[in-house]
Amino acid sequence: MASIDTDLVELDRSADHLEVRLNRPDKLNALTPEMVDGLHDAFAQISVERGLGVLITGSGRVTSAGMDTEIVAGDYHEEYPELDATLQEAYRLIETHPGPVAIAGKGALVGAAAIVSLSCEFVVLGDGATFVIPEVKYGIASRRAADQLLDLVGRKPAAELLLTGEEIDAQRARSLELATDVVSVAAVEDRARELLAAVGENDAETVAQLIGLLNRRGDDA
């Protein structure tokens, strides 16, 4: 069983999947260094569990408001190089996890949380949820977001999202294929669990191999 040294990220392991819950609801689950460490450590500990499904979600009404504004308001890369390195590694661990990862988007996926969703196999949004990568407004050029969005949605939608930093609604995110499904707010987590359960019925080794293939991004077959 994975364990981490913070109460701001909760882990709940069931028979068929792991739930990773951001737990700072009074601040809309805005990410702190402690939470980034927890997210990183959780995925590092399960990185060899082939076929294990993972649900990422948040306590309260918003999955995550992204990085805490006190952190990104200054010179983020100059002031928080270790935090950024850990965050980039967490993105990589989520993308390369050898089992399906689903994120339940309640209320909003902002900034780092939206970028996390780009690395997930499944993104389920509530019908009132918004999706936004506002890093440009803080003077941050996210190479990972640019690389992922180019691959997922193409240059013009990627340019709109990254250069304006403006939010889009759940239905627009679905039309751009940034979301797997849009459901009622009450059903977001259950729908994500259903998707993980459907994958869980298949051979774990085959699932892990397919995720590896999906992550090759245009390499030769």
N, C-alpha and C positions, 0 to 999 in steps of 0.2 A: 504493500500500500504506500503510495506516494505521501510524503509529509513535508510541510514547509513551515518556516519560522515567522509567520505573520497571521494575525486574525483578519487582515484586510483582504485576503484571498482565501476562500474556503474550498476544501476538496471533499467530495462525497463520492465514494466508489461503490457502485452497485455490481451485480453479477455480470453485467454486459457493457458498462461504460463508466467513464469518469466524468463528474461534473466539476467544473472550475468556475467558481462564483466570485466575482469582484464584490467586495463587501465594505463599501464606503458610501452608503446610500444618502447620507446627509450632504455629501458633496457630489452627488450624481455619479459616484464611482469614478471621479477624476483620478487619474493615475499618479501615484507618488513613486519615488525610487523603491520603497519597500514593496509596493504592489508589483512593480515591474520585475523585481527580484523574485517574488513569489510566483508570478506567471512563468518566468524563465525556469525556475527550479522545478516546478510541477512538470513541465514538458521535458526537461532534461532527464528526470527520473523515469519517465515512461517511454523514452526514445527507442527502446528495443522491444516494446510490447506490440508486436505485429498484429494488426487487426483491431486493436483496442479503440473503440469510439470515444470521443471526447466532446462534451458540450461546454461551451464558454457562454456565460451569462452574467447577469449582475443583480444584486439585491435592489429592491425598490422599483421605481417606475422607469428608470433610464439605465440601459446596459452600461454605457460609459460616456462621459463627456470629454474623453480624451485625456491628454496630459494636463495636469494641474496648471492653471494659467500662471501661477507664480513661478513655475519652472520655465515655461516657454516665453514669458514676457521679456526676459533679458536676452543675453547672448547665449542661446541654448547650447550650441556646440562648444563654445569656449568654456562655459561654466559647468557643464554636465557631460564631459566626454565619457566617463565611465557608465553613466546612466544610458547614454545613447548606444554605447557598445553592447550593453546588456539587452537593450530593447531590440537592436538589430539581430542579435543572436536568438532572442525569443521569437521574432518573426520567422527566422530560419527554422527553428525547432518546430514551430507550428506547421509551417509549410511541408516539412519533410517527415512529420510524424507518420509512422507506417500504419496508420488507421484513419478512419474518417473523422474529421473535426467539423463540428457544426457550431455556429454562433447564433444565439437568439437575440435579435435586435429589438429591444423594447425602448420606445421613446426616442432614442437617438444613438447612432454610432458616429462618434466625432473623432477626428484626428487619428491618433494612434490606434484607437479601437476600430475605426473604419479600415485602417491599413491592415490590422490583424485580420479583418474579415476577408480581405483580398487573398489571404493564404489559406482560407478554410474551404473545405469541399462543399459545405452547405451553409447558406446564409438565409435565415428565416427572419423576416421583418414584420413587426406589427403594422396594421394598416395606417396608423398615425405616425409612424417612425420617420425620422429624417436621417440622411446620410451626408456627411460633409467632411472634407479634408481641408481645414482652414490654415494649414501650415504657412502658406504664402503670406498671410496677414501677420505672421510673427517673424517674418524674414527667414523662414526655414524652407529649404529646397529638399524635399524628400526624394532621394534617388529611388528608394524601394517603391514608393507609391507611383512614381513615373514609370518605372520598369513594369510593374504589375498592371497598371492601368493600360499602358500601351498594348500589352498582351491580351488583356481582357476585353477592352472596349474600343480600341483603336485611337488614332492620334487626336481627332477633333473632340470627341467626348472627354478624352483624358485632358486635353488642353483646357476645356471648359471647367472641369472639376478642379484642376490644379492651379490654374492661373487666376480664376475668380475667387476660389475658396468659398463659394456659395453652396448652400445646402440644396439637396434635391429630396423629393418625397419618396416614399416607399414604392409607389407605382412606377415612377421614373427609374428608380434603381432597378426594379424588376425588368423594365423594358431594355435597359442597358446590360442586362444579364449580370448585374452585381448582386442580385438576390435570387435565391432558388425559389422562394415562395413568399407571398404576402398573405397574412391571416389576421384574424382578430387579435387584439392585444392579449386577451386571456388565453389564446391558444398557441402563442409563440413558442414557449418552451416545449409544450407537448408535441408540436409539429416537428421541432428539431429532434426530439427523442424518437419520434416515429421514423424519421429518416435514418438515424443511427441504427435503430433496431432492424430496419430493412437491410442495411448493409451487413449487420451482424449475423444474418442468416446465411451469409456466404462464407466460403473458405477464407480464413484469415490471411494465409500466405498469398493467395491470389489477390485479395484486396490490397495488401501491401505492395505487391508488384504493380498493380494498376495505378496506385497513387504515385509510385516512382515514375511510371510512364507518363502520367499526366503532368508531372513536374519537369519534364525534359524541355518543354518550351521550344519546339522547333528543331531540336537535335535530329540527326538522321535516325530513321526508324531502324 
